[in-house]
């Protein structure tokens, strides 16, 4: 029995039986190696490797059985002995397994460790005996073969020649060799003269043939103990190389010689590939963009260095050869070098991702160092690959810096500031007496600076602001640019809110001083929101949110000041966000409706038309006043879909009334346009589409536009007004006299009517100034060919005054407040 480990493959889908089998094997002691696979296909694959001495096959393997697997493995050429494992003793199954090729079978519940080991050893020993017997039989047959068979078994093309060069006998390889080499006639077989066959043809100048003949003759004459040469033998289809070996049959060559031609093509090609590989390695070594050092493992000294490492280190090749790594700055000292070699010896591989290196001229570089050992010509050597990563490291550090710093000012950016702020929050949580404060800064009117002096100077202004802010702070404080014209300051370890207020005042004073940029002085004020640390803060975003809220409060109260955050500010912000959310839902849920306030002719007290007024019926709050939600709709942009709905619904309702009422006077509808609506490029197309869809005549629609909306961009507004006028609608300036002064543009606007704000009308009787303003507006409108509507008419005295001024129309609670569609219909019918 051989002493090597018996390798057993178990093909079993039941893991429990695998563990049981492994337990049985543990009782054998050493000398067994058990591999387990749990499926039919895995068994086939494992068996195909031919690495095992015995295979144990479970009878039940899912949908197929072990007998089928044995049969399949036999079919695929597997000759490893197989033992079938069955759950119950079944003679039919046992016979079927034997016919399929099983060497034996075992019943699982009857199998003991002793039985299993005895069976395995018997099977393996029997296999070895069979193999030894087979080898003995082959040896016997080999010895019994004739001389030609012996020659045929040799891996060479062999001919035996007598002392005159006449061929005595040849093997089969020789015959094919002779045919392939185009020997003429019968010059390849017994009785022919090999020397004559080797004679070069007249048309050939083959020096190898002459050399071969000469060598054979020397052996046959006893002048040489043997002759050997290598030669090519190429055809159009392939290239081949041979080695010719001639040895005498007896000591003096008088009885002839053995001529052998060995095919050494693979060896020759391998040598050629080796030479090519060595040349490639040499080229790579010489041209590599990484440094390469070759060291002797025993002495740790450098034996070769490529040009790149020579250039990197600044030493010549000769200076490097014979030195150790520590002597050229690649190790701290000799002790560190020895430790590195020891680690290399243990692991076979060393890598340092960031290794400092000092060049010959004292420059500091950073390199990636990889070292591994291998054998070269029986000698252990070490190859060190050294990559200069100095520039890459610098780039990485620059990228990291840019990722956490503002590119314009060099200050920390939002991400880095939040990191500092979170640290301050954590520090305050650990120390009750440690406070911090966050100052959120926004430069007032920075857009005006950009528009007036240009973006380049604007950028310089931001940089100068950053530098000035840095001078107002302590080293432990942090100033950052959050983006645009927003900056933040983190004050660490302050005693009270008064410290934050003092810093805020310093910032105000510092930034109020003008900056001299590109030959001009530039200055602005700053709005600052302050949030003081509290235990309730759970993260940086919460502190930023509150400081931002306080900053916007400062802007609302007039800019150029600071505000300290309090809880009511947050509640207002939350309420505002709730209002925005409810507004969006209101658009989706169609919670808006229109009321209509009549506009009366002051000349005859007859109905002239209506102004459409939007109302919001909130599902929880009930009716929400327009002055609460219209500003929010303007800020969020929701005014656009809301305004479009108002325009369509008002036109649809008026057209419905017109179809119903056949009165003798025209009926019109006034619709308010917000500033955002008026600034839309597609406004004219939208209005035209609404008129077409509702069937309303353009002259029945009167658009009310505030004076401030028109004057915001007067030139653009003039063009828009003319486009609307060409559409045929009527144009009114709403709240005239309360916004921008439009007197210089009014005569250029194609406006049909001015509306006097109700504030002036309500003060006419008590305020001479208001009375004069009303009279002036009416006179101005008439001089420009426009009509006038007075809003907010509530008393008979106001009505009389307006009539005296020849004001054409009035609107207000004196006549009627806003009413629903049905009530308006009754007014039309009256």
C-alpha positions in Angstrom: 0.0 0.0 0.0 1.4 3.4 -1.0 1.9 5.9 1.8 0.6 9.0 0.0 -2.8 10.5 1.0 -5.9 8.8 -0.3 -8.1 11.4 -2.0 -11.8 10.7 -1.8 -14.6 12.5 -3.6 -18.0 12.3 -1.9 -21.0 13.1 -4.2 -23.9 13.5 -1.8 -26.9 16.0 -1.7 -27.6 15.4 2.0 -25.3 17.7 4.1 -26.1 15.7 7.3 -24.7 12.5 5.7 -21.6 14.5 4.6 -21.0 15.5 8.2 -21.5 11.9 9.2 -19.1 10.7 6.6 -16.6 13.3 7.7 -16.9 12.1 11.3 -16.2 8.5 10.1 -13.1 9.7 8.2 -11.9 11.5 11.4 -11.7 8.1 13.0 -9.2 6.9 10.3 -6.4 9.1 11.4 -4.1 10.8 8.8 -3.8 9.7 5.2 -7.2 10.6 3.8 -8.5 13.8 2.1 -12.3 14.1 1.7 -13.8 16.5 -0.8 -17.6 17.0 -0.9 -19.9 18.1 -3.7 -23.7 18.1 -3.5 -25.1 17.8 -7.0 -25.0 15.6 -10.1 -23.3 18.3 -12.2 -20.7 19.3 -9.6 -19.9 15.6 -9.3 -19.3 15.3 -13.0 -17.1 18.4 -13.0 -15.0 17.3 -9.9 -14.5 13.8 -11.3 -13.4 15.1 -14.6 -10.3 16.6 -13.0 -9.0 13.1 -12.3 -7.5 14.2 -8.9 -9.1 11.5 -6.7 -8.3 7.9 -5.8 -11.9 6.9 -4.9 -15.3 8.3 -5.6 -18.3 7.8 -3.2 -21.6 8.3 -5.0 -25.0 8.6 -3.3 -27.7 6.6 -5.0 -30.2 9.5 -4.7 -29.2 12.8 -6.2 -32.3 14.8 -6.8 -34.1 13.9 -10.1 -31.3 11.5 -11.2 -29.7 8.7 -9.3 -26.1 7.7 -8.5 -26.1 4.8 -11.0 -26.8 7.2 -13.8 -24.0 9.4 -12.6 -21.6 6.4 -12.5 -22.6 5.4 -16.0 -22.1 9.0 -17.2 -18.6 9.2 -15.6 -17.6 5.9 -17.2 -18.8 7.1 -20.5 -16.8 10.3 -20.2 -13.6 8.2 -19.6 -13.3 8.4 -15.8 -11.4 5.3 -14.6 -11.4 6.2 -10.9 -12.9 3.4 -8.7 -16.5 4.3 -7.6 -18.5 3.0 -4.7 -22.2 3.4 -4.7 -23.9 4.5 -1.3 -27.4 3.2 -0.9 -29.9 3.9 1.9 -31.3 0.3 1.9 -29.7 -2.9 0.7 -31.3 -3.7 -2.6 -29.8 -6.5 -4.7 -31.3 -5.1 -7.9 -29.7 -1.7 -7.4 -26.4 -3.3 -6.4 -26.3 -5.4 -9.6 -27.3 -2.4 -11.7 -24.4 -0.4 -10.1 -21.9 -3.1 -10.8 -23.0 -3.3 -14.4 -22.7 0.5 -14.7 -19.1 0.3 -13.6 -19.1 0.6 -9.8 -16.3 -1.1 -8.0 -18.3 -1.8 -4.8 -21.4 -0.6 -2.9 -22.1 0.2 0.7 -25.3 0.5 2.7 -25.3 3.8 4.6 -26.7 2.8 7.9 -24.6 -0.4 8.0 -21.3 1.4 7.2 -18.9 1.8 10.1 -15.6 3.6 10.1 -13.7 0.3 10.1 -15.8 -1.0 7.2 -15.5 2.2 5.2 -11.7 2.4 5.7 -11.2 -1.3 4.9 -13.3 -0.9 1.7 -11.4 2.2 0.6 -8.0 0.7 1.2 -9.1 -2.5 -0.6 -10.3 -0.5 -3.6 -7.2 1.6 -3.8 -4.9 -1.3 -3.3 -6.7 -3.3 -5.9 -6.4 -0.4 -8.3 -2.6 -0.1 -7.6 -2.2 -3.9 -8.2 -4.1 -3.6 -11.5 -2.0 -0.7 -12.5 1.2 -2.5 -11.6 0.0 -5.6 -13.4 -0.8 -3.5 -16.5 2.6 -2.0 -16.4 4.2 -5.4 -16.1 2.2 -6.7 -19.0 3.2 -3.8 -21.2 6.9 -4.2 -20.2 6.7 -7.8 -21.1 5.1 -7.1 -24.5 7.7 -4.4 -25.0 10.6 -6.7 -24.3 9.0 -9.2 -26.7 8.8 -6.9 -29.5 11.3 -7.0 -32.4 14.0 -4.6 -33.0 11.8 -2.5 -35.3 9.2 -2.1 -32.5 11.9 -0.9 -30.1 13.1 1.6 -32.7 9.5 2.8 -33.4 9.0 3.5 -29.7 11.9 5.9 -29.6 11.0 9.6 -30.1 13.4 10.0 -33.0 13.8 9.2 -36.6 16.3 6.3 -36.5 18.3 4.4 -39.1 21.0 1.8 -38.6 23.7 2.0 -41.2 26.7 -0.3 -41.9 30.3 0.9 -42.2 29.7 2.0 -45.8 26.6 4.0 -45.0 24.2 1.5 -46.3 20.9 1.4 -44.4 20.3 -1.8 -42.5 16.9 -0.9 -40.9 14.8 2.1 -40.1 11.9 2.8 -37.8 8.5 4.2 -38.8 9.5 7.7 -37.9 12.4 7.6 -40.2 10.2 6.5 -43.1 7.9 9.6 -42.7 10.9 11.8 -42.1 12.5 10.6 -45.4 9.2 11.2 -47.3 8.8 14.7 -45.8 12.4 15.5 -46.8 11.8 14.4 -50.4 14.5 11.6 -50.5 14.5 10.3 -54.1 13.4 6.8 -55.1 13.9 4.1 -52.5 16.6 6.0 -50.6 14.6 5.9 -47.4 14.5 2.1 -46.8 16.7 -0.8 -46.1 19.5 -1.5 -48.6 19.8 2.1 -49.8 22.8 4.2 -49.2 22.2 7.0 -46.7 25.3 8.9 -47.7 24.2 9.0 -51.3 20.7 10.2 -50.2 22.3 13.0 -48.3 24.3 14.3 -51.3 23.1 17.9 -52.1 21.3 18.3 -55.4 23.2 20.2 -58.1 20.7 23.1 -57.9 21.2 23.3 -54.1 23.9 25.0 -52.1 23.1 23.3 -48.8 26.1 23.4 -46.6 24.3 21.4 -43.9 24.2 18.3 -46.1 27.9 18.3 -46.8 28.6 18.8 -43.1 26.3 15.8 -42.3 28.1 13.5 -44.7 31.4 14.5 -43.4 30.4 13.8 -39.8 28.9 10.4 -40.6 32.1 9.3 -42.4 34.2 10.4 -39.4 32.1 8.2 -37.0 32.1 5.2 -39.4 35.9 5.5 -39.8 36.4 5.7 -36.1 37.9 9.2 -36.3 35.1 10.6 -34.1 33.3 9.0 -31.2 30.0 10.7 -32.2 28.7 13.5 -34.4 26.0 16.0 -33.6 24.5 19.0 -35.5 21.3 21.1 -35.6 19.8 22.2 -38.8 16.6 23.8 -40.1 14.2 21.9 -42.4 11.6 24.4 -43.6 8.8 24.0 -46.1 6.2 26.4 -47.5 3.7 25.4 -44.8 5.8 25.2 -41.7 9.2 25.8 -40.1 10.9 22.9 -38.3 14.3 22.2 -36.7 16.1 18.9 -36.1 19.1 17.7 -34.2 21.2 15.0 -36.0 23.1 12.5 -33.7 25.4 9.8 -35.1 26.9 7.2 -32.8 28.9 4.1 -33.6 27.3 0.7 -33.1 30.7 -0.6 -31.7 33.6 1.3 -30.3 35.5 1.8 -33.5 32.6 2.3 -35.9 33.5 -0.7 -38.0 30.0 -2.3 -37.5 28.2 0.8 -38.6 26.4 3.5 -36.7 23.0 4.7 -35.4 21.8 7.8 -37.2 19.0 9.7 -35.3 17.1 12.8 -36.4 15.3 14.4 -33.4 12.6 17.0 -34.0 13.5 19.9 -31.8 11.1 22.4 -33.3 9.3 23.0 -30.0 12.5 23.5 -28.2 13.8 25.8 -30.9 10.6 27.8 -30.9 10.7 28.0 -27.1 14.3 29.3 -27.2 13.3 31.8 -29.8 10.3 32.9 -27.7 12.6 33.1 -24.7 15.0 35.3 -26.6 12.1 37.5 -27.7 10.8 37.6 -24.2 14.2 38.6 -22.9 14.4 41.3 -25.5 10.9 42.6 -24.7 11.8 42.6 -20.9 15.0 44.4 -21.7 13.1 47.0 -23.7 10.4 47.4 -21.0 13.1 47.6 -18.4 14.9 50.3 -20.3 11.8 52.3 -21.4 9.5 51.8 -18.4 8.0 55.0 -16.8 8.4 53.4 -13.4 11.7 52.9 -11.7 13.0 49.3 -11.5 15.8 48.1 -9.2 17.1 44.5 -9.2 18.7 43.3 -5.9 20.6 40.3 -4.9 18.6 38.6 -2.2 21.6 37.4 -0.2 23.5 40.7 -0.1 20.5 43.1 -0.4 22.7 45.0 -2.9 21.5 46.5 -6.2 22.7 44.7 -9.2 20.8 46.6 -11.9 18.8 49.8 -12.3 16.8 51.1 -15.2 17.2 54.6 -16.7 14.0 55.9 -15.1 15.1 55.2 -11.5 18.6 56.6 -12.4 16.9 59.9 -13.5 14.6 59.9 -10.5 17.2 59.4 -7.8 19.9 61.4 -9.5 22.6 58.7 -9.1 24.4 57.2 -12.0 23.9 53.5 -12.8 27.4 52.7 -11.5 26.7 54.6 -8.3 23.6 52.6 -7.7 25.1 49.2 -8.3 26.4 47.7 -5.1 24.4 49.9 -2.8 21.6 48.9 -0.4 18.2 50.6 -0.4 18.8 52.6 2.8 21.9 54.1 1.2 19.9 55.7 -1.6 17.0 57.0 0.6 14.6 54.2 0.0 14.7 53.0 3.6 15.2 54.9 6.8 18.3 53.0 7.8 20.0 49.7 7.5 17.9 48.2 10.3 14.7 49.2 8.4 16.1 47.7 5.2 16.8 44.4 6.9 13.3 44.4 8.4 11.8 44.9 5.0 13.8 42.1 3.5 12.7 39.8 6.4 9.0 40.7 5.6 9.6 40.0 2.0 11.1 36.6 2.8 8.0 35.7 4.8 5.3 37.0 2.4 7.0 37.1 -0.9 5.6 40.6 -1.5 5.9 44.1 -0.1 4.0 47.2 -1.0 4.3 50.7 0.4 1.6 53.0 -1.0 3.2 56.2 0.2 6.9 56.1 0.8 9.1 59.2 1.3 12.2 59.3 -0.9 15.2 61.7 -0.8 17.0 62.2 -4.1 20.7 62.7 -4.4 20.3 66.4 -4.6 18.1 66.5 -1.5 14.7 66.9 -3.1 11.8 65.2 -1.3 9.7 62.9 -3.4 6.8 60.5 -2.7 6.8 57.0 -4.3 4.8 53.9 -4.4 7.1 50.9 -3.7 6.3 47.3 -4.7 8.8 44.5 -4.2 8.7 40.8 -4.9 11.2 38.0 -5.1 11.8 35.4 -7.8 14.4 32.9 -9.0 16.7 33.7 -11.9 19.1 31.1 -13.1 18.9 29.3 -9.7 19.7 32.5 -7.9 17.2 34.4 -5.7 16.7 38.0 -6.8 14.4 40.8 -5.8 12.7 43.3 -8.2 11.6 46.6 -6.8 9.2 48.7 -8.8 9.2 52.4 -7.8 6.5 54.8 -9.1 6.9 58.5 -8.6 3.5 59.7 -7.2 4.6 63.1 -6.1 2.6 65.0 -8.7 -0.4 62.6 -8.2 -0.4 63.2 -4.5 -0.2 66.9 -5.0 -3.2 66.7 -7.4 -5.1 64.6 -4.9 -4.5 67.1 -2.2 -5.5 69.9 -4.5 -8.7 68.1 -5.4 -9.5 67.4 -1.7 -8.8 71.1 -0.9 -11.0 72.2 -3.8 -13.8 69.8 -2.7 -13.9 71.5 0.7 -13.0 75.1 -0.2 -14.6 77.8 -2.3 -12.7 78.2 -5.6 -13.1 82.0 -5.7 -12.3 83.1 -2.1 -10.4 80.1 -0.8 -12.6 80.0 2.2 -14.1 76.7 3.5 -17.2 75.8 1.5 -20.6 74.6 2.7 -19.5 71.0 3.2 -16.4 71.8 5.3 -18.3 74.4 7.3 -21.0 71.9 8.1 -18.3 69.5 9.3 -16.9 72.3 11.6 -20.4 73.1 12.8 -21.2 69.5 13.7 -18.0 69.3 15.7 -19.0 72.4 17.6 -22.5 70.9 18.3 -20.9 67.7 19.6 -18.4 69.7 21.7 -21.2 71.7 23.2 -23.1 68.5 24.0 -20.1 67.2 26.0 -19.4 70.5 27.8 -22.4 72.4 29.2 -20.5 75.6 29.6 -19.3 75.7 26.0 -21.4 77.8 23.6 -21.1 78.5 19.9 -22.9 80.9 17.6 -23.6 80.9 13.9 -23.7 84.2 11.9 -25.3 83.9 8.5 -24.3 86.9 6.3 -25.9 88.1 3.1 -24.5 91.1 1.3 -27.2 93.6 0.6 -27.8 94.7 -3.0 -24.9 92.6 -4.3 -26.8 92.1 -7.6 -26.8 95.8 -8.1 -23.0 95.8 -7.6 -22.6 93.0 -10.2 -24.8 94.8 -12.7 -23.2 98.2 -12.2 -19.4 97.3 -12.0 -19.4 93.9 -13.8 -19.0 90.4 -12.7 -15.2 90.5 -12.6 -15.2 93.4 -10.1 -18.1 91.7 -8.3 -15.9 88.6 -7.9 -13.0 90.8 -6.6 -15.5 92.4 -4.1 -16.4 88.9 -2.8 -12.7 88.0 -2.4 -11.9 91.3 -0.6 -15.0 90.7 1.6 -13.6 87.2 2.5 -10.2 88.7 3.5 -11.8 91.4 5.6 -14.0 88.9 7.4 -11.0 86.8 8.3 -9.4 89.8 10.0 -12.5 90.2 12.3 -12.2 86.7 13.8 -10.2 84.8 16.2 -8.0 81.8 15.0 -10.5 79.3 16.5 -13.4 80.8 14.6 -14.4 79.7 11.1 -15.6 81.8 8.2 -17.0 80.1 5.0 -18.6 81.1 1.8 -21.9 79.2 1.3 -22.4 80.4 -2.3 -23.3 83.6 -4.2 -23.1 86.5 -1.7 -23.7 84.4 1.4 -21.1 83.9 4.1 -21.2 82.1 7.4 -19.2 82.6 10.6 -18.9 80.0 13.4 -17.9 81.4 16.7 -16.5 78.7 19.0 -16.4 78.7 22.8 -18.2 82.0 23.4 -19.6 83.0 26.8 -22.9 84.5 25.8 -25.0 85.9 22.9 -23.3 89.3 23.6 -20.0 87.9 22.2 -21.9 87.1 18.9 -23.5 90.5 18.8 -20.1 92.2 19.3 -18.7 90.2 16.3 -21.7 91.1 14.2 -21.2 94.8 15.0 -17.5 94.4 14.0 -18.5 92.8 10.7 -21.0 95.6 10.1 -18.3 98.2 10.8 -15.7 96.4 8.7 -17.7 95.7 5.6 -19.3 99.2 5.7 -15.8 100.6 4.7 -15.6 100.9 0.9 -13.3 98.6 -1.1 -11.1 100.3 -3.7 -11.4 98.0 -6.8 -10.4 98.8 -10.4 -10.2 102.5 -9.7 -13.5 102.9 -7.9 -14.9 102.5 -4.4 -17.4 99.7 -3.9 -19.3 99.2 -0.7 -22.5 97.7 0.6 -24.2 96.8 3.9 -24.7 93.3 5.3 -27.8 91.6 6.7 -26.8 89.1 9.5 -28.8 86.4 11.2 -27.5 84.9 14.5 -28.3 81.5 15.9 -27.0 80.7 19.4 -26.3 77.1 20.4 -29.1 75.3 22.3 -29.4 71.6 23.4 -32.3 71.2 21.0 -30.1 71.4 17.9 -29.5 67.9 16.5 -27.4 68.8 13.5 -25.8 71.5 11.4 -28.6 72.0 9.0 -31.0 73.0 11.8 -28.6 75.7 13.0 -28.1 76.9 9.4 -31.8 77.0 8.9 -32.5 79.2 11.9 -29.6 81.6 11.2 -30.8 81.9 7.6 -34.3 82.6 8.9 -33.0 85.4 11.2 -31.0 86.8 8.3 -34.1 87.1 6.1 -35.8 88.7 9.0 -33.0 91.3 9.1 -33.5 92.0 5.4 -37.2 92.4 5.9 -36.6 95.0 8.6 -34.5 97.1 6.4 -31.1 95.5 5.7 -27.8 96.5 7.1 -28.6 95.0 10.5 -28.5 91.8 12.5 -31.3 89.8 14.0 -31.1 87.0 16.6 -33.2 83.9 15.9 -36.1 83.2 18.1 -38.8 80.5 18.0 -41.5 82.8 16.5 -39.3 83.3 13.4 -39.3 79.5 12.9 -43.0 79.3 13.4 -43.5 82.0 10.8 -41.3 80.1 8.3 -43.2 76.8 9.1 -46.5 78.6 8.5 -45.2 80.1 5.3 -44.1 76.6 4.1 -47.5 75.2 5.1 -49.2 78.0 3.1 -47.0 77.2 0.0 -47.9 73.5 0.3 -51.6 74.2 0.7 -51.5 76.6 -2.3 -50.1 73.8 -4.5 -52.7 71.4 -3.3 -55.4 74.1 -3.8 -54.4 74.3 -7.5 -54.7 70.5 -7.8 -57.9 70.3 -5.8 -59.6 73.3 -7.5 -60.3 75.1 -4.2 -60.3 78.6 -5.8 -63.5 80.3 -7.0 -64.3 83.8 -8.4 -66.4 86.6 -7.1 -67.4 89.6 -9.2 -67.5 93.3 -8.1 -69.6 95.5 -10.3 -68.2 98.6 -12.0 -70.8 101.3 -12.4 -71.1 104.3 -14.7 -71.1 107.4 -12.5 -72.9 109.3 -15.2 -76.1 107.2 -15.2 -75.6 104.7 -12.3 -75.9 101.8 -14.8 -73.8 98.6 -14.7 -70.9 98.7 -16.9 -69.1 95.4 -16.1 -67.4 93.4 -13.3 -63.9 92.9 -11.9 -63.1 89.2 -11.3 -61.7 88.7 -7.8 -60.2 85.3 -6.7 -61.2 83.7 -3.5 -59.8 80.6 -1.7 -61.9 78.3 0.3 -59.4 76.4 2.4 -60.7 73.0 3.6 -59.6 73.7 7.2 -59.3 77.5 7.5 -62.3 78.5 5.5 -62.0 81.6 3.3 -58.4 82.8 3.1 -58.0 86.6 2.3 -56.3 87.3 -1.0 -53.7 89.5 0.7 -52.5 86.4 2.6 -52.0 84.0 -0.3 -51.4 86.2 -3.4 -47.8 87.4 -2.3 -46.9 83.8 -1.6 -48.3 82.7 -5.0 -46.1 85.5 -6.6 -43.0 84.3 -4.8 -43.4 80.6 -5.6 -44.5 81.1 -9.2 -47.9 79.5 -8.5 -49.5 82.8 -9.6 -49.0 81.7 -13.2 -51.3 78.6 -13.1 -53.7 80.5 -10.8 -53.7 83.5 -13.0 -54.3 81.4 -16.1 -57.3 79.8 -14.4 -58.7 83.2 -13.3 -58.4 84.5 -16.8 -60.2 81.5 -18.4 -62.9 81.3 -15.8 -63.7 85.0 -15.9 -63.9 85.0 -19.7 -66.0 81.9 -19.7 -68.4 83.4 -17.1 -68.8 86.7 -19.0 -69.4 84.9 -22.3 -72.1 82.8 -20.6 -73.8 86.0 -19.3 -73.6 87.6 -22.7 -75.3 84.6 -24.3 -78.1 84.8 -21.7 -78.5 88.6 -21.5 -79.5 90.5 -24.6 -79.4 94.0 -23.1 -78.7 97.2 -25.0 -75.4 98.0 -23.3 -72.1 96.1 -23.6 -70.9 94.0 -20.6 -67.2 93.8 -19.9 -64.9 91.9 -17.5 -61.8 93.3 -15.7 -59.1 90.7 -14.9 -55.9 91.5 -13.0 -52.6 90.4 -14.4 -49.7 89.8 -11.9 -46.2 91.1 -12.5 -45.0 87.5 -13.3 -47.8 87.0 -15.8 -47.1 90.3 -17.5 -43.4 89.3 -17.9 -44.2 86.1 -19.7 -43.1 86.0 -23.3 -46.1 83.8 -24.3 -48.7 86.0 -22.5 -50.3 87.3 -25.8 -50.6 83.8 -27.1 -52.2 82.6 -23.8 -54.8 85.4 -23.8 -55.6 84.8 -27.5 -56.0 81.1 -26.8 -58.5 81.8 -23.9 -60.5 84.2 -26.0 -60.7 81.5 -28.8 -61.7 78.7 -26.4 -64.4 80.8 -24.6 -65.7 82.6 -27.7 -65.4 86.0 -25.9 -64.8 89.1 -28.0 -61.4 90.8 -27.2 -63.0 94.2 -26.6 -65.0 92.7 -23.7 -61.9 91.8 -21.8 -60.1 94.5 -19.8 -56.7 93.7 -18.4 -55.6 95.5 -15.2 -51.9 95.8 -14.8 -50.2 97.6 -11.8 -48.2 100.7 -12.3 -45.1 99.0 -10.7 -45.4 96.0 -13.0 -45.3 98.2 -16.0 -42.5 100.4 -14.8 -40.2 97.5 -13.7 -38.9 97.2 -17.3 -40.6 100.1 -19.1 -39.2 99.5 -22.5 -40.1 95.8 -22.5 -43.5 96.6 -21.0 -44.3 99.1 -23.8 -43.7 96.4 -26.4 -45.9 94.0 -24.5 -48.7 96.5 -24.1 -48.8 97.2 -27.8 -49.0 93.5 -28.6 -51.9 93.2 -26.2 -53.5 96.3 -27.8 -53.2 94.8 -31.2 -55.1 91.7 -29.9 -58.1 94.0 -29.2 -58.3 93.8 -25.4 -58.6 97.0 -23.2 -55.7 98.0 -21.0 -56.0 99.5 -17.5 -53.3 100.8 -15.2 -54.3 99.6 -11.7 -53.5 101.5 -8.5 -52.3 104.5 -10.4 -50.2 106.9 -8.3 -49.1 104.3 -5.7 -46.1 102.8 -7.4 -43.4 104.0 -9.7 -43.8 107.4 -11.3 -44.9 106.5 -14.8 -45.7 110.0 -16.0 -42.8 110.2 -18.4 -43.9 106.9 -20.0 -47.7 107.2 -19.7 -48.2 109.0 -23.0 -46.3 106.2 -24.8 -48.4 103.4 -23.3 -51.5 102.3 -25.3 -53.6 102.4 -22.2 -57.4 102.9 -22.2 -58.1 103.7 -18.6 -56.5 104.6 -15.3 -57.8 103.2 -12.0 -57.4 105.4 -8.9 -56.4 103.5 -5.8 -59.1 103.3 -3.1 -56.7 104.9 -0.5 -56.9 108.2 -2.3 -60.7 108.0 -2.8 -61.3 107.2 0.9 -59.3 110.3 2.0 -60.8 112.8 -0.4 -63.2 114.4 2.1 -60.7 114.6 5.0 -57.4 115.2 3.1 -57.0 118.0 0.6 -53.8 116.4 -0.7 -55.6 113.2 -1.6 -58.4 115.2 -3.1 -55.9 117.1 -5.3 -54.2 113.8 -6.3 -57.5 112.4 -7.5 -58.3 115.5 -9.4 -54.9 115.5 -11.0 -55.2 111.8 -12.1 -58.6 112.4 -13.6 -57.4 115.6 -15.4 -54.2 113.8 -16.6 -56.2 110.8 -17.9 -58.6 113.0 -19.8 -55.8 115.0 -21.3 -54.3 111.7 -22.6 -57.6 110.5 -24.0 -58.1 107.9 -21.2 -61.1 107.2 -19.0 -60.9 106.8 -15.2 -62.3 104.3 -12.7 -62.3 105.2 -9.0 -61.9 102.3 -6.6 -63.1 102.1 -3.0 -66.2 104.3 -3.4 -68.1 103.9 -0.2 -70.1 107.2 0.5 -72.5 109.4 -1.3 -70.1 112.4 -0.7 -67.3 110.5 -2.5 -69.6 109.7 -5.4 -70.6 113.4 -5.7 -67.0 114.5 -5.6 -66.0 112.1 -8.3 -69.0 113.1 -10.5 -68.0 116.7 -10.1 -64.5 115.7 -11.4 -66.1 114.0 -14.4 -64.8 110.6 -13.4 -66.4 108.1 -15.7 -66.7 105.0 -13.5 -66.8 103.9 -9.9 -66.3 100.7 -7.9 -66.8 100.0 -4.2 -69.1 99.0 -1.4 -71.3 102.0 -2.1 -72.5 100.1 -5.1 -71.8 96.5 -4.0 -69.1 94.3 -2.6 -67.8 91.2 -4.5 -70.6 88.8 -5.1 -71.1 85.3 -6.5 -72.0 84.5 -10.1 -75.7 84.1 -9.3 -76.0 87.4 -7.5 -74.1 89.1 -10.3 -76.6 87.6 -12.8 -79.4 89.3 -10.8 -77.6 92.6 -11.1 -77.3 92.2 -14.8 -81.0 91.5 -15.2 -82.0 94.5 -13.0 
